[in-house]
Amino acid sequence: MRVLVAESEGRIVAGGLFFRDGCSVMYWHGASDREYSHLFASRSVVDEAIRWACDTGAEFLNFGGSAGLASLEQFKSAWGARPELNWSFEWTNPVWQRLSRLKPAIGSLIPHRKN
């Protein structure tokens, strides 16, 4: 995992969280300060992530989903990204499911202090 940041005059103006995921690097989340958008700092962050992906032998950088946001899709396409189907794995622990159902009942048995 890497947290990459872009700074201007000692202030963090953009950043991103990237994970090494098998044969790829996954762009998990990014943010930038709109006040510094004229610096295009998020582009520097992505550029460094691509360099890291190349250095580690990754086959591609996975930008993740865009949730149908046109501006985000445009940003990603500027890097040569294209939509691809991506797998998702979810698993729920049955023990935690049962415990979460019991939580209201257990909470009602605990006396609450009044301030």
VENVEN-V933171 format. One line per field, one symbol per residue. psi: psi as a letter, one per 40 degrees, with the letter a starting at -180 (. if undefined). burial: + if it has 16 or more other ideal C-beta (glycine too) atoms within 10 Angstrom, else -. Layout:
# VENVEN-V933171
psi=???
burial=???
This chain:
# VENVEN-V933171
psi=ihhhihihfehheiiihhhhgbeihhhdiiiihddfdeefdddddddddddddddeeidihheaiefehddddddddeeeiihiihihhihhhddddddddedddddeehihih.
burial=---+-+------++++++------+++--+-++--+----++-+++-+++-++----+--+++--+------+-++----+----------------------------------
